[in-house]
Amino acid sequence: MRDRILGRDYKRTFVLILLSALVLGAAAGISIPVSLRVQISEKSVLRQQAKEQYQQMAITGGDYDLHDYLDDQEDTWASQMTPLTTANYILIGVMGGLVLIWLMWYWASVMGWLYQSADRENMNRPLWTILGGFFNFLAVFAFLIVRDRPGRGRPRPYYP
């Protein structure tokens, strides 16, 4: 396992992570609103109707604030809107699962990079790996600040 972590090209891994984040974000940003288009359009229509009702009330002397009035209408709208289908729940669950897998991949890659870099710089490998596990990108910033001469690790002392 140690050789696998030390031999990995983390620059390439982080490029893949960035590209996969863009693809996953685009896929979620397109597929979820498309699957919820009925509910989104219904809410838009109901909101417009509520604004028109508010304007009628304002003409007749109502003292409601528009935002308070719209907030009061939320419960009424929920009963009038089409409920989510099983496909909506599946899509949202799959996208959530993919995001969770992506986050675990990112988190583990940062920990591996910290281990590899700490080994190269002759620093405490377990410490930086644990810090990476708990604090992730903050541990990366701390590592970049704390390390001595970047890229020039001191020779490891030999103890027979």
C-alpha positions in Angstrom: 0.0 0.0 0.0 2.9 2.3 0.9 4.5 1.8 -2.5 1.2 2.5 -4.2 0.7 5.8 -2.4 4.3 6.9 -2.9 4.3 5.9 -6.6 1.0 7.7 -7.5 1.0 10.8 -9.7 -1.1 13.2 -7.6 -0.9 16.0 -10.1 -2.7 13.8 -12.6 -5.1 12.6 -9.9 -6.1 16.2 -9.0 -6.6 17.1 -12.6 -9.0 14.1 -12.9 -10.7 15.2 -9.7 -11.2 18.7 -11.0 -12.5 17.5 -14.4 -14.9 15.0 -12.7 -16.2 17.7 -10.4 -17.0 19.9 -13.5 -18.7 17.0 -15.2 -20.6 15.9 -12.1 -21.6 19.5 -11.4 -22.8 20.0 -15.0 -24.7 16.7 -14.9 -26.4 17.5 -11.6 -27.1 21.1 -12.7 -28.8 20.0 -15.8 -30.5 16.7 -14.8 -32.1 17.7 -11.5 -33.8 20.9 -12.7 -35.0 19.0 -15.9 -36.5 16.3 -13.7 -38.1 18.9 -11.5 -39.4 21.1 -14.3 -43.1 20.4 -13.5 -42.7 21.4 -9.9 -40.6 24.4 -10.8 -43.1 25.7 -13.3 -46.0 25.1 -10.9 -44.3 27.0 -8.2 -43.6 29.9 -10.5 -47.2 30.1 -11.6 -48.4 29.9 -8.0 -45.9 32.6 -6.9 -47.1 34.9 -9.8 -50.7 34.3 -8.8 -49.9 35.1 -5.1 -48.2 38.4 -6.2 -51.3 39.3 -8.2 -53.5 38.5 -5.1 -51.2 40.6 -3.0 -51.5 43.5 -5.4 -55.3 43.2 -5.2 -55.2 43.2 -1.4 -52.9 46.2 -1.4 -55.4 48.1 -3.5 -58.2 47.3 -1.1 -56.1 48.4 1.9 -54.3 45.3 3.2 -51.2 45.9 5.4 -49.3 42.7 4.5 -45.6 42.8 3.5 -45.1 41.0 0.2 -42.5 38.6 1.6 -44.6 37.8 4.6 -47.6 37.1 2.3 -45.5 34.8 0.1 -44.2 33.0 3.1 -47.7 32.4 4.4 -48.7 30.9 1.0 -45.9 28.3 1.0 -48.1 25.7 2.9 -51.0 26.2 0.5 -48.7 25.8 -2.5 -47.3 22.5 -1.2 -50.7 20.9 -1.3 -51.4 22.2 -4.8 -48.1 21.1 -6.4 -47.4 17.8 -8.1 -45.6 15.5 -5.7 -42.1 14.2 -6.6 -42.0 10.9 -8.5 -39.9 7.9 -7.7 -37.7 8.8 -10.6 -37.0 12.2 -9.0 -36.0 10.6 -5.7 -33.8 8.1 -7.6 -32.1 10.8 -9.6 -31.5 13.0 -6.5 -30.2 9.9 -4.6 -27.8 8.8 -7.4 -26.5 12.4 -7.8 -26.0 12.6 -4.0 -24.2 9.2 -4.0 -21.9 10.3 -6.8 -21.1 13.5 -5.0 -20.3 11.5 -1.8 -18.0 9.1 -3.8 -16.3 12.1 -5.4 -15.8 13.7 -1.9 -14.3 10.5 -0.5 -11.9 10.2 -3.6 -10.8 13.8 -3.1 -10.3 13.4 0.6 -8.3 10.2 0.2 -6.2 11.8 -2.5 -5.3 14.8 -0.3 -4.3 12.4 2.4 -2.2 10.4 0.0 -0.5 13.5 -1.4 0.3 14.7 2.1 1.8 11.2 2.9 3.9 11.3 -0.3 5.0 14.9 0.2 5.9 14.3 3.8 7.9 11.3 2.9 9.7 13.3 0.2 10.4 16.1 2.6 11.5 13.7 5.4 8.7 15.0 7.7 6.4 13.0 10.0 4.2 11.0 7.5 1.6 9.7 9.9 1.1 13.1 11.4 0.4 14.8 8.1 -1.8 12.0 6.9 -3.9 12.2 10.1 -4.1 16.0 9.8 -5.2 15.6 6.2 -7.9 13.2 7.3 -9.3 15.6 9.8 -8.6 19.0 8.4 -8.0 18.3 4.7 -7.3 21.5 2.7 -6.3 23.3 5.9 -3.7 20.6 6.5 -2.5 21.2 2.9 -2.0 24.9 3.6 -0.3 24.2 6.9 2.0 21.6 5.2 2.9 24.1 2.5 3.8 26.7 5.1 5.7 24.4 7.5 7.8 22.3 5.1 11.4 23.3 4.7 13.1 23.8 1.4 10.3 22.5 -0.9 11.4 19.7 -3.3 14.8 19.3 -1.5 14.2 16.6 1.1 17.1 16.1 3.6 18.7 12.7 3.4 17.1 10.2 5.8 19.5 9.2 8.6 20.5 5.5 8.5 20.0 3.6 11.8 21.4 0.0 11.6 
